[in-house]
Amino acid sequence: MIVRKIGKHGEIVIPKNILELASIKSGDAVKFSLTDNRIVIEKVKTLNEIHNVQKIQEKSMVALLMRGRPFDADLITTLRNEWE
């Protein structure tokens, strides 16, 4: 078992040997889920899967922005560019 601390912005360094075993390399897309109180990180394998994840993120972002706040297209564009 390897123990790591979470950084103040939620970042964590995944050990190199675990990345290699999972065939994950720098620049790969990954998805996160919560299963039985465990955080699961999976490599996104297809362009279609990446596109679906981006659609979900965009819907979530718009929903957050629409909660009692004015719609700001420039902010959405800025956030979308940061995700890429």
N, C-alpha and C positions, 0 to 999 in steps of 0.2 A: 504494500500500500504506500502511495506517495501522498504527502500532505502539502498543500499550497495555501497561501493566504490570498484573500480577495482584496484587490486594490480599492482605493477610496472611490473610484469611478466604476466599480464592478468588474474590472478587468482581472484576468487570471492567465497565467502562463501554463499551457498544457505541456507536460514533459515530452521531449522529443521522441522517446521510445514509444509512447502511447500514440502520438501522431503517426509514426511510421507503421505501427501495427494496424491502425485504422486507415492507412493509405491517404492521410490528409496532409496536404502541403500548403505552403504559403499561397494565398490567393484563392484557395478553394472556398466555396460557399458551404456553410453548415447550417443546420436547423436545430432549434432547441425545443425540448418538450419536458413536461414534468410527469413522471410515472411513479406511483407509489412513493411519493416524497423524495424521489431521486431526479436529479437533472440529467437528461439524456441529450447528448450532442451527436448528431448524425450528419455525415457528409451528404450534401445534395448531389444527386447523381446525374440528373438530366436537365437540359435547358427548360423543358416544360415545367419541371418541379421548381426550378429557380423562378420562373415566371409566375407560378401560382403563389409562391411565398411572397413575392413582391406585391402581387395584387392584394393579398391579405394585409400586408404592412401598410399599403396605401389606404385601404378601407379603414384600418384601425386609426391611422393618423388623421384622416378626415373626420372620423367620429369624435376623436379627442378635440380637434379644433372647433367642431360645431357645438360643443357643450357650452352654451352661453357666451360664446366668443364670436366676433365677426369672422367671416370667411376671408382668409388672406392667401391668395394664390401665390404671391411671392414667397411667403413662408413655406408653403408646400413644395415649391420648386427648390428652395434652399435645402430643405430636409431631404428631398428625393436625391439631390446631388450628393449630399453627405453620405447617403446609404450606398452609393455606387462605388 
